[in-house]
Amino acid sequence: TRQRVDQLLAHISGEQAGRPAGAPGAEGTLRSAVEAVFRAHPIAGSRIDRIDWAGDQAARVVLRGFPMNGMPPMVREKFVERIRGGVRSAKADHQVAAPVVIELVDAESGGVMETITE
């Protein structure tokens, strides 16, 4: 638990370049690294219903009760950029050059709230 908290704090403060081995995304597959980006997120992590993969670079993250459409534009941009940065790091860790497309989906309506491409 302590290690996850340290990793989350490092992620928040932008210390991803010096990420230690064993940090989320540093090992395993690209899929597990991208999922770790979402599961470690302090707000979105607890609201994940499921993550569906259509391929190695396409995922739908289904979120329950996530107020994406109610976010002020600046907060929404910061959230999206944080996710994009995590995906960028995961791609670099796994030496993936192809674009990764992630749809954030509202569990209740099934509507796509945001599409993030990195």
DSSP file with accessible surface (Angstrom, degrees, kcal/mol):
  #  RESIDUE AA STRUCTURE BP1 BP2  ACC     N-H-->O    O-->H-N    N-H-->O    O-->H-N    TCO  KAPPA ALPHA  PHI   PSI    X-CA   Y-CA   Z-CA
    1    1 A T     >        0   0  151      0, 0.0     4,-2.3     0, 0.0     5,-0.2   0.000 360.0 360.0 360.0 -43.4    0.0    0.0    0.0
    2    2 A R  H  >  +     0   0  182      1,-0.2     4,-2.6     2,-0.2     5,-0.2   0.904 360.0  51.6 -58.9 -42.0    2.8    2.4    0.9
    3    3 A Q  H  > S+     0   0  111      1,-0.2     4,-2.5     2,-0.2    -1,-0.2   0.918 109.2  49.8 -63.0 -42.3    4.5    1.7   -2.5
    4    4 A R  H  > S+     0   0  128      2,-0.2     4,-2.6     1,-0.2    -1,-0.2   0.904 110.9  49.5 -63.8 -40.6    1.2    2.5   -4.4
    5    5 A V  H  X S+     0   0   67     -4,-2.3     4,-2.7     2,-0.2     5,-0.2   0.942 111.7  48.5 -63.7 -44.7    0.8    5.7   -2.4
    6    6 A D  H  X S+     0   0   70     -4,-2.6     4,-2.3     1,-0.2    -2,-0.2   0.908 112.6  48.9 -60.5 -41.2    4.4    6.8   -3.2
    7    7 A Q  H  X S+     0   0   22     -4,-2.5     4,-2.5     2,-0.2    -1,-0.2   0.910 111.0  49.7 -66.2 -41.1    3.8    6.0   -6.9
    8    8 A L  H  X S+     0   0   46     -4,-2.6     4,-2.7     2,-0.2    -2,-0.2   0.932 111.4  48.6 -64.1 -44.0    0.6    7.9   -6.9
    9    9 A L  H  X S+     0   0  100     -4,-2.7     4,-2.2     1,-0.2    -2,-0.2   0.904 111.7  49.7 -63.2 -40.1    2.3   10.9   -5.3
   10   10 A A  H  <>S+     0   0   24     -4,-2.3     5,-3.0    -5,-0.2     4,-0.4   0.918 111.1  50.2 -64.2 -40.2    5.2   10.7   -7.8
   11   11 A H  H ><5S+     0   0   46     -4,-2.5     3,-1.2     1,-0.2     5,-0.2   0.933 110.4  49.4 -63.0 -45.0    2.7   10.5  -10.7
   12   12 A I  H 3<5S+     0   0   94     -4,-2.7    -1,-0.2     1,-0.3    -2,-0.2   0.898 111.3  48.8 -62.5 -39.3    0.8   13.6   -9.4
   13   13 A S  T 3<5S-     0   0   71     -4,-2.2    -1,-0.3    -5,-0.2    -2,-0.2   0.450 118.7-110.4 -85.0   2.8    4.0   15.6   -9.0
   14   14 A G  T < 5S+     0   0   58     -3,-1.2     3,-0.4    -4,-0.4    -3,-0.2   0.739  74.2 135.6  81.7  24.6    5.1   14.7  -12.5
   15   15 A E    > < +     0   0  121     -5,-3.0     3,-0.7     1,-0.2    -4,-0.2  -0.017  24.9 122.3 -94.9  34.0    8.0   12.4  -11.6
   16   16 A Q  G >   +     0   0   41      1,-0.2     3,-1.9    -5,-0.2    -1,-0.2   0.832  61.2  67.1 -67.2 -31.4    7.1    9.7  -14.1
   17   17 A A  G 3  S+     0   0  112     -3,-0.4    -1,-0.2     1,-0.3    -2,-0.1   0.867 104.6  44.2 -60.0 -33.3   10.5    9.8  -15.9
   18   18 A G  G <  S+     0   0   66     -3,-0.7    -1,-0.3    -8,-0.1    -2,-0.2   0.039  82.2 155.0 -98.7  27.8   12.2    8.4  -12.8
   19   19 A R    <   -     0   0   56     -3,-1.9     3,-0.1     1,-0.1    -3,-0.1  -0.316  40.9-126.7 -59.8 128.5    9.6    5.8  -12.2
   20   20 A P    >   -     0   0   76      0, 0.0     3,-1.9     0, 0.0     6,-0.1  -0.369  32.9 -87.9 -73.7 156.4   11.0    2.8  -10.2
   21   21 A A  T 3  S+     0   0   93      1,-0.3     6,-0.1    -2,-0.1     0, 0.0  -0.367 117.5  35.5 -59.5 139.4   10.7   -0.7  -11.4
   22   22 A G  T 3  S+     0   0   27      1,-0.4    -1,-0.3    -3,-0.1     3,-0.1   0.323  85.6 130.3  95.0  -8.5    7.5   -2.2  -10.1
   23   23 A A  S X  S-     0   0    3     -3,-1.9     3,-2.5     1,-0.2     4,-0.4  -0.392  77.9 -73.3 -71.3 158.2    5.6    1.1  -10.4
   24   24 A P  T 3  S+     0   0   40      0, 0.0    -1,-0.2     0, 0.0     9,-0.1  -0.282 123.0  13.5 -53.5 129.9    2.2    0.9  -12.2
   25   25 A G  T 3  S+     0   0    9      2,-0.2     8,-0.2    -3,-0.1     9,-0.1   0.299  97.2 103.0  90.5 -11.2    2.9    0.5  -15.9
   26   26 A A  S <  S+     0   0   38     -3,-2.5     2,-0.3    -6,-0.1    -3,-0.0   0.664  87.6  22.6 -81.7 -13.4    6.6   -0.4  -15.6
   27   27 A E  S    S+     0   0  127     -4,-0.4    -2,-0.2     2,-0.1     2,-0.2  -0.884  99.6  35.9-142.2 173.6    6.0   -4.1  -16.1
   28   28 A G  S    S-     0   0   60     -2,-0.3     2,-0.2     4,-0.1     3,-0.0  -0.538  97.4 -28.8  82.6-148.5    3.5   -6.5  -17.7
   29   29 A T     >  -     0   0   84     -2,-0.2     4,-2.2     1,-0.1     5,-0.2  -0.570  55.3-108.7-102.9 167.2    1.6   -5.6  -20.8
   30   30 A L  H  > S+     0   0   16      1,-0.2     4,-2.9     2,-0.2     5,-0.3   0.919 120.2  55.7 -59.2 -41.4    0.5   -2.3  -22.3
   31   31 A R  H  > S+     0   0   86      1,-0.2     4,-2.7     2,-0.2    -1,-0.2   0.933 108.5  45.5 -57.7 -47.7   -3.1   -3.2  -21.4
   32   32 A S  H  > S+     0   0   51      1,-0.2     4,-2.1     2,-0.2    -1,-0.2   0.878 112.9  51.7 -66.4 -34.3   -2.2   -3.7  -17.7
   33   33 A A  H  X S+     0   0    1     -4,-2.2     4,-1.5     2,-0.2    -2,-0.2   0.921 111.7  45.6 -67.3 -42.8   -0.2   -0.5  -17.7
   34   34 A V  H  X S+     0   0    2     -4,-2.9     4,-1.5     2,-0.2     3,-0.3   0.926 112.4  51.3 -67.0 -42.1   -3.1    1.5  -19.2
   35   35 A E  H  X S+     0   0   48     -4,-2.7     4,-3.0    -5,-0.3     5,-0.2   0.904 106.1  55.7 -61.1 -37.4   -5.5   -0.1  -16.8
   36   36 A A  H  X S+     0   0   19     -4,-2.1     4,-2.2     1,-0.2    -1,-0.2   0.861 100.4  59.5 -63.2 -34.4   -3.2    0.8  -13.9
   37   37 A V  H  < S+     0   0   26     -4,-1.5     4,-0.4    -3,-0.3    -1,-0.2   0.935 113.7  37.3 -58.3 -44.6   -3.4    4.5  -15.0
   38   38 A F  H >< S+     0   0    0     -4,-1.5     3,-1.1     2,-0.2    -2,-0.2   0.926 115.8  50.8 -74.9 -44.9   -7.1    4.4  -14.5
   39   39 A R  H 3< S+     0   0  114     -4,-3.0    -2,-0.2     1,-0.3    -1,-0.2   0.818 111.0  49.9 -66.0 -28.2   -7.3    2.2  -11.4
   40   40 A A  T 3< S+     0   0   24     -4,-2.2    -1,-0.3    -5,-0.2    -2,-0.2   0.587  82.9 113.1 -84.9  -9.3   -4.7    4.4   -9.6
   41   41 A H    <>  -     0   0   11     -3,-1.1     4,-1.5    -4,-0.4     5,-0.3  -0.440  69.2-136.4 -67.3 130.4   -6.6    7.6  -10.4
   42   42 A P  T  4 S+     0   0   71      0, 0.0     4,-0.2     0, 0.0    -1,-0.1   0.773  96.6  22.1 -63.2 -25.4   -7.8    9.0   -7.1
   43   43 A I  T  4 S+     0   0   93      2,-0.1     3,-0.4     3,-0.1     4,-0.4   0.830 128.8  39.8-105.8 -52.2  -11.3    9.9   -8.5
   44   44 A A  T >4 S+     0   0    0      1,-0.2     3,-1.5     2,-0.2     4,-0.4   0.828 101.6  73.5 -70.1 -31.5  -11.9    7.7  -11.5
   45   45 A G  G >< S+     0   0   16     -4,-1.5     3,-0.9     1,-0.3    -1,-0.2   0.872  97.9  44.9 -53.4 -43.3  -10.3    4.5  -10.0
   46   46 A S  G 3  S+     0   0   89     -3,-0.4    -1,-0.3    -5,-0.3    -2,-0.2   0.600 110.6  56.5 -80.1  -7.4  -13.2    3.8   -7.6
   47   47 A R  G <  S+     0   0   90     -3,-1.5    17,-3.3    -4,-0.4     2,-0.4   0.346  73.4 123.1-105.8   6.0  -15.8    4.4  -10.3
   48   48 A I  E <   +A   63   0A  15     -3,-0.9    15,-0.2    -4,-0.4     3,-0.1  -0.546  32.7 179.2 -72.2 125.2  -14.6    1.9  -12.9
   49   49 A D  E     -     0   0A  73     13,-3.6     2,-0.3     1,-0.4    -1,-0.2   0.869  66.9 -38.8 -86.4 -47.2  -17.3   -0.6  -13.8
   50   50 A R  E     -A   62   0A 116     12,-1.3    12,-2.7     2,-0.0     2,-0.5  -0.967  46.2-127.8-169.0 164.5  -15.1   -2.4  -16.3
   51   51 A I  E     -A   61   0A  22     -2,-0.3     2,-0.5    10,-0.2    10,-0.2  -0.989  23.9-164.6-125.4 117.4  -12.5   -1.9  -19.0
   52   52 A D  E     -A   60   0A  61      8,-2.7     8,-3.0    -2,-0.5     2,-0.5  -0.901   5.6-152.6-104.6 131.7  -13.3   -3.6  -22.3
   53   53 A W  E     -A   59   0A  43     -2,-0.5     6,-0.2     6,-0.2     3,-0.1  -0.906  16.2-177.3-106.9 126.6  -10.5   -4.0  -24.9
   54   54 A A  E    S-     0   0A  93      4,-2.5     2,-0.3    -2,-0.5     5,-0.2   0.492  77.4 -27.9 -93.7  -8.0  -11.3   -4.1  -28.6
   55   55 A G  E >  S-A   58   0A  26      3,-1.0     3,-0.9     1,-0.0    -1,-0.2  -0.948  87.3 -66.7 176.8-174.3   -7.7   -4.7  -29.4
   56   56 A D  T 3  S+     0   0  101     -2,-0.3     3,-0.1     1,-0.2    -3,-0.0   0.715 132.7  31.8 -71.1 -18.9   -4.3   -4.0  -28.0
   57   57 A Q  T 3  S+     0   0   68      1,-0.1    44,-2.8    43,-0.1     2,-0.4   0.110 107.2  74.4-125.5  24.7   -4.7   -0.3  -28.6
   58   58 A A  E <   +Ab  55 101A  36     -3,-0.9    -4,-2.5    42,-0.2    -3,-1.0  -0.953  53.0 166.1-142.2 119.4   -8.4    0.3  -28.2
   59   59 A A  E     -Ab  53 102A   4     42,-2.4    44,-2.7    -2,-0.4     2,-0.5  -0.951  26.9-150.4-133.4 152.0  -10.2    0.3  -24.8
   60   60 A R  E     -Ab  52 103A  90     -8,-3.0    -8,-2.7    -2,-0.3     2,-0.7  -0.987  14.2-159.8-118.7 116.5  -13.6    1.4  -23.4
   61   61 A V  E     -Ab  51 104A   1     42,-3.1    44,-3.1    -2,-0.5     2,-0.6  -0.882   9.0-155.4 -98.8 111.6  -13.4    2.4  -19.8
   62   62 A V  E     -Ab  50 105A   3    -12,-2.7   -13,-3.6    -2,-0.7   -12,-1.3  -0.809  12.7-167.7 -94.3 120.9  -16.9    2.2  -18.4
   63   63 A L  E     -Ab  48 106A   0     42,-3.1    44,-2.8    -2,-0.6     2,-0.5  -0.908  13.3-143.0-116.3 136.2  -17.4    4.5  -15.4
   64   64 A R  S    S-     0   0  104    -17,-3.3    42,-0.1    -2,-0.4    -2,-0.0  -0.821  81.7 -10.6 -95.0 129.0  -20.3    4.6  -12.8
   65   65 A G  S    S+     0   0   41     -2,-0.5    -1,-0.2     1,-0.2    41,-0.1   0.820  84.9 157.8  58.7  34.3  -21.5    7.9  -11.5
   66   66 A F        -     0   0    8     -3,-0.3     2,-1.5   -19,-0.1     3,-0.4  -0.826  38.3-144.5 -95.9 121.3  -18.5    9.8  -13.0
   67   67 A P    >>  +     0   0   71      0, 0.0     3,-0.8     0, 0.0     4,-0.6  -0.127  49.9 138.2 -81.7  45.1  -19.4   13.5  -13.4
   68   68 A M  G >4 S+     0   0    0     -2,-1.5     3,-1.2     1,-0.3     8,-0.1   0.912  72.4  48.0 -56.8 -46.1  -17.4   14.1  -16.6
   69   69 A N  G 34 S+     0   0  121     -3,-0.4    -1,-0.3     1,-0.2     7,-0.0   0.709 110.0  53.9 -72.2 -16.9  -20.1   16.2  -18.3
   70   70 A G  G <4 S+     0   0   67     -3,-0.8    -1,-0.2    -4,-0.1    -2,-0.2   0.452  83.8 111.2 -94.3  -0.7  -20.5   18.3  -15.2
   71   71 A M  S << S-     0   0   35     -3,-1.2    -3,-0.0    -4,-0.6     0, 0.0  -0.506  76.1-112.2 -74.7 139.1  -16.8   19.2  -14.9
   72   72 A P     >  -     0   0   76      0, 0.0     4,-2.7     0, 0.0     3,-0.4  -0.376  36.3-107.5 -61.9 149.3  -15.8   22.8  -15.6
   73   73 A P  H  > S+     0   0   97      0, 0.0     4,-2.7     0, 0.0     5,-0.2   0.870 118.5  50.8 -51.1 -41.2  -13.7   23.0  -18.9
   74   74 A M  H  > S+     0   0  153      2,-0.2     4,-2.1     1,-0.2     5,-0.1   0.912 112.3  46.0 -66.1 -40.5  -10.4   23.6  -17.1
   75   75 A V  H  > S+     0   0   74     -3,-0.4     4,-2.6     2,-0.2    -1,-0.2   0.919 112.9  50.6 -67.7 -42.2  -10.9   20.6  -14.7
   76   76 A R  H  X S+     0   0   53     -4,-2.7     4,-2.7     1,-0.2     5,-0.2   0.923 110.4  49.2 -61.8 -44.9  -12.0   18.4  -17.6
   77   77 A E  H  X S+     0   0  133     -4,-2.7     4,-2.6    -5,-0.2    -1,-0.2   0.902 111.5  49.5 -61.6 -40.8   -8.9   19.4  -19.6
   78   78 A K  H  X S+     0   0  165     -4,-2.1     4,-2.2    -5,-0.2    -2,-0.2   0.918 111.7  48.8 -65.2 -42.9   -6.6   18.7  -16.6
   79   79 A F  H  X S+     0   0   13     -4,-2.6     4,-2.2     2,-0.2    -2,-0.2   0.949 113.6  45.9 -60.7 -49.5   -8.2   15.2  -16.1
   80   80 A V  H  X S+     0   0    9     -4,-2.7     4,-3.0     1,-0.2    -2,-0.2   0.917 112.7  50.3 -62.6 -42.1   -7.9   14.3  -19.8
   81   81 A E  H  X S+     0   0   88     -4,-2.6     4,-2.6    -5,-0.2    -1,-0.2   0.881 108.6  52.8 -66.3 -34.9   -4.3   15.5  -19.9
   82   82 A R  H  X S+     0   0   65     -4,-2.2     4,-1.9     2,-0.2    -1,-0.2   0.929 112.6  44.0 -64.8 -44.0   -3.4   13.5  -16.8
   83   83 A I  H  X S+     0   0    1     -4,-2.2     4,-2.6     2,-0.2     5,-0.2   0.938 112.8  52.3 -64.6 -46.0   -4.9   10.3  -18.3
   84   84 A R  H  X S+     0   0   59     -4,-3.0     4,-2.7     1,-0.2    -2,-0.2   0.913 108.9  50.7 -57.4 -42.6   -3.2   11.1  -21.7
   85   85 A G  H  X S+     0   0   11     -4,-2.6     4,-2.3     2,-0.2    -1,-0.2   0.897 109.8  50.0 -63.4 -39.3    0.2   11.5  -19.8
   86   86 A G  H  X S+     0   0    2     -4,-1.9     4,-2.3     2,-0.2    -2,-0.2   0.910 112.2  46.8 -65.4 -40.8   -0.3    8.2  -18.1
   87   87 A V  H  X S+     0   0    1     -4,-2.6     4,-2.8     2,-0.2    -2,-0.2   0.914 110.0  54.1 -67.3 -40.5   -1.0    6.4  -21.4
   88   88 A R  H  X S+     0   0  104     -4,-2.7     4,-2.3    -5,-0.2    -2,-0.2   0.926 110.2  46.9 -58.3 -44.4    2.0    8.2  -23.0
   89   89 A S  H  X S+     0   0   22     -4,-2.3     4,-2.8     2,-0.2    -1,-0.2   0.905 111.1  51.4 -64.7 -41.1    4.2    6.8  -20.2
   90   90 A A  H  X S+     0   0    2     -4,-2.3     4,-1.6     2,-0.2    -2,-0.2   0.917 110.1  49.5 -63.0 -41.7    2.7    3.3  -20.6
   91   91 A K  H  <>S+     0   0   22     -4,-2.8     5,-2.6     1,-0.2     4,-0.3   0.923 112.1  47.9 -62.9 -43.3    3.4    3.4  -24.3
   92   92 A A  H ><5S+     0   0   70     -4,-2.3     3,-1.2     1,-0.2    -2,-0.2   0.920 109.5  53.2 -63.8 -42.7    7.0    4.5  -23.7
   93   93 A D  H 3<5S+     0   0   69     -4,-2.8    -1,-0.2     1,-0.3    -2,-0.2   0.832 118.0  36.9 -59.5 -33.8    7.5    1.8  -21.1
   94   94 A H  T 3<5S-     0   0   44     -4,-1.6    -1,-0.3    -5,-0.2    -2,-0.2   0.250 109.9-120.1-106.3  11.0    6.3   -0.9  -23.6
   95   95 A Q  T < 5 +     0   0  182     -3,-1.2     2,-0.5    -4,-0.3    -3,-0.2   0.899  55.4 158.4  51.6  50.9    7.8    0.7  -26.7
   96   96 A V      < +     0   0   32     -5,-2.6    -1,-0.2     1,-0.1    -2,-0.1  -0.918  20.8 174.0-107.0 124.9    4.5    1.1  -28.4
   97   97 A A        +     0   0   98     -2,-0.5    -1,-0.1     2,-0.1     3,-0.1   0.684  50.6  97.8-100.4 -24.3    4.4    3.7  -31.2
   98   98 A A  S    S-     0   0   43      1,-0.1    20,-0.1    -7,-0.1    -2,-0.0  -0.291  86.4 -94.6 -65.8 148.9    0.9    3.0  -32.5
   99   99 A P        -     0   0   82      0, 0.0     2,-0.5     0, 0.0    -1,-0.1  -0.344  31.8-146.5 -63.6 144.7   -1.9    5.3  -31.3
  100  100 A V        -     0   0    1     18,-2.7    18,-2.5    -3,-0.1     2,-0.5  -0.968  12.0-160.9-112.2 127.2   -3.9    4.1  -28.3
  101  101 A V  E     -bC  58 117A  52    -44,-2.8   -42,-2.4    -2,-0.5     2,-0.5  -0.949   8.3-175.7-114.8 126.2   -7.6    5.2  -28.3
  102  102 A I  E     -bC  59 116A   1     14,-3.1    14,-3.4    -2,-0.5     2,-0.5  -0.983   9.8-158.5-125.2 126.1   -9.6    5.1  -25.1
  103  103 A E  E     -bC  60 115A  56    -44,-2.7   -42,-3.1    -2,-0.5     2,-0.6  -0.900   9.8-147.6-101.8 129.8  -13.3    5.9  -24.8
  104  104 A L  E     -bC  61 114A   0     10,-3.2     9,-3.2    -2,-0.5    10,-1.2  -0.885  24.8-166.8 -94.7 119.2  -14.6    7.0  -21.5
  105  105 A V  E     -bC  62 112A   3    -44,-3.1   -42,-3.1    -2,-0.6     2,-0.5  -0.898  22.7-126.3-117.5 136.3  -18.2    5.6  -21.3
  106  106 A D  E  >  -b   63   0A  29      5,-2.8     4,-2.6    -2,-0.4   -42,-0.2  -0.678  17.2-149.6 -77.8 121.9  -21.0    6.4  -18.9
  107  107 A A  T  4 S+     0   0   37    -44,-2.8   -43,-0.2    -2,-0.5    -1,-0.2   0.859  92.2  49.7 -62.6 -36.4  -22.2    3.2  -17.4
  108  108 A E  T  4 S+     0   0  126    -45,-0.4    -1,-0.2     1,-0.2   -44,-0.1   0.942 126.1  21.3 -71.5 -48.0  -25.8    4.4  -16.9
  109  109 A S  T  4 S-     0   0   87      2,-0.1    -2,-0.2     1,-0.0    -1,-0.2   0.692  91.1-132.3 -95.1 -22.3  -26.5    5.8  -20.4
  110  110 A G     <  +     0   0   42     -4,-2.6     2,-0.2     1,-0.3    -3,-0.1   0.480  59.0 142.0  80.1   2.0  -23.8    3.9  -22.4
  111  111 A G        -     0   0   31     -5,-0.2    -5,-2.8     1,-0.1     2,-0.6  -0.475  58.6-114.1 -79.8 147.6  -22.8    7.3  -24.0
  112  112 A V  E     -C  105   0A  67     -7,-0.2    -7,-0.3     1,-0.2     3,-0.1  -0.700  28.6-176.0 -80.8 120.0  -19.2    8.1  -24.8
  113  113 A M  E     -     0   0A  15     -9,-3.2     2,-0.3    -2,-0.6    -8,-0.2   0.773  67.7  -6.4 -86.3 -29.9  -18.2   11.1  -22.5
  114  114 A E  E     -C  104   0A  50    -10,-1.2   -10,-3.2     2,-0.0     2,-0.5  -0.963  54.6-145.2-163.8 146.2  -14.7   11.5  -24.0
  115  115 A T  E     -C  103   0A  61     -2,-0.3     2,-0.5   -12,-0.2   -12,-0.2  -0.989  18.4-164.4-118.2 122.6  -12.4    9.9  -26.5
  116  116 A I  E     -C  102   0A   2    -14,-3.4   -14,-3.1    -2,-0.5     2,-0.5  -0.942   5.2-173.7-111.1 123.2   -8.7   10.1  -25.6
  117  117 A T  E      C  101   0A  71     -2,-0.5   -16,-0.2   -16,-0.2    -2,-0.0  -0.973 360.0 360.0-118.0 127.9   -6.1    9.4  -28.3
  118  118 A E              0   0   49    -18,-2.5   -18,-2.7    -2,-0.5    -2,-0.0  -0.990 360.0 360.0-132.4 360.0   -2.4    9.2  -27.5
